Amino acid sequence: MTPEVEIAIAELKQVFAEHKIDVDPEDQGGAYVVVHDLGIGERYTPSQTWVGFTINFQYPRSDVYPHFIDPDIHRFDGAGFGQGISGPINWHNRNAIQISRRSNHWNPTHDTAAIKLLKVLEWIRKQ
């Protein structure tokens, strides 16, 4: 992994210290990351999920996008997910639902993988 990716993982482990985090290096210097048991709100059943994403070798100059959650997640009211959520698909040998929240104005001096995950979680909770 590149030094920048290692720094991102260290920050994730600090911000999400109460959660198990799996890290699998990828061949170009990035990493596949899965953060477990994250709360996504009472609108979903179950209300907790793992969230996975790839931090690619170009980080921090590139967005951390897309994110993935457990394919067994459903809306409590039975409605569909709506725009920005699709699947199931295969991500890193896992069945998953894809969360598409691109950061069009990603700023490598400010934005981080941890900040992006917090924003994605907040967005999911509001859907």
C-alpha positions in Angstrom: 0.0 0.0 0.0 1.1 3.5 -0.6 2.0 5.7 2.4 -1.1 7.8 1.7 -3.4 4.8 1.7 -1.8 3.6 5.0 -2.5 7.0 6.5 -6.1 6.8 5.4 -6.5 3.4 7.0 -4.9 4.6 10.2 -7.5 7.5 10.3 -10.4 5.1 9.6 -9.2 2.9 12.5 -9.1 6.0 14.8 -12.5 7.4 13.7 -14.2 4.0 13.7 -12.3 2.6 16.7 -15.3 0.7 18.0 -15.7 -1.2 14.7 -13.9 -4.1 13.2 -12.1 -3.1 10.1 -10.8 -5.5 7.4 -8.1 -4.3 5.1 -6.9 -6.2 2.0 -4.1 -4.6 0.0 -4.7 -4.4 -3.7 -2.0 -4.9 -6.4 -1.5 -1.3 -7.4 -0.9 0.1 -3.9 -4.5 0.7 -2.8 -6.7 -1.3 -0.4 -10.1 -2.9 -0.1 -11.6 -1.8 3.2 -14.7 -3.2 5.1 -15.9 -1.5 8.2 -18.3 -3.7 10.2 -21.5 -3.1 12.2 -22.2 0.5 11.2 -25.6 1.9 12.1 -27.6 3.0 9.0 -30.8 3.9 10.8 -34.2 2.5 11.7 -35.5 2.9 8.1 -33.6 -0.3 7.3 -33.7 -3.8 8.4 -31.3 -4.8 9.7 -30.3 -1.4 11.0 -26.6 -2.2 10.9 -24.4 -3.3 8.0 -20.8 -3.6 6.9 -19.7 -0.9 4.5 -16.9 -1.7 1.9 -15.0 0.5 -0.5 -11.7 0.7 -2.3 -9.1 3.3 -1.5 -7.2 3.3 -4.8 -3.5 3.9 -5.3 -4.1 7.5 -6.5 -5.5 8.5 -3.1 -5.7 11.2 -1.8 -5.9 12.7 -5.3 -9.0 10.6 -6.1 -12.4 10.2 -4.6 -13.2 7.1 -2.5 -16.2 5.8 -4.6 -18.4 3.8 -4.7 -19.3 2.3 -1.3 -21.0 -1.1 -0.8 -23.3 -2.6 1.9 -24.8 -6.0 2.8 -27.2 -7.1 0.1 -29.7 -8.3 2.8 -30.5 -4.7 3.7 -34.1 -3.7 3.0 -36.1 -0.6 3.7 -38.4 -1.2 6.7 -41.4 0.1 4.8 -40.8 -2.3 1.9 -40.2 0.5 -0.6 -37.4 0.4 -3.1 -34.1 2.2 -2.4 -34.4 5.0 -5.0 -31.7 6.9 -6.8 -28.1 6.3 -5.9 -28.5 2.8 -4.5 -28.4 -0.3 -6.8 -27.6 -3.9 -6.9 -27.1 -6.5 -5.9 -23.7 -6.7 -7.6 -20.3 -8.4 -6.8 -17.7 -6.4 -5.1 -14.4 -7.9 -4.0 -15.9 -11.4 -4.0 -18.9 -10.3 -1.9 -22.5 -9.8 -2.9 -23.3 -6.2 -2.2 -25.6 -3.2 -2.8 -23.8 -0.3 -4.4 -24.1 3.2 -2.9 -23.2 5.8 -5.5 -22.2 9.1 -3.9 -19.5 10.7 -6.0 -17.7 13.7 -4.6 -17.5 16.0 -7.6 -15.4 18.5 -5.8 -13.0 16.1 -3.9 -10.3 18.2 -2.3 -7.2 16.0 -1.5 -6.0 18.6 1.1 -9.3 18.3 3.1 -11.3 15.2 2.1 -10.4 11.8 3.5 -11.7 8.2 3.3 -13.0 8.5 6.8 -14.8 11.8 6.1 -16.3 10.3 3.0 -17.6 7.2 4.9 -19.2 9.5 7.5 -20.9 11.5 4.7 -22.1 8.3 3.0 -23.6 7.0 6.3 -25.4 10.3 6.9 -26.8 10.2 3.4 -28.0 6.6 3.7 -29.8 7.4 7.0 -31.7 10.2 5.3 -33.0 8.1 2.4 
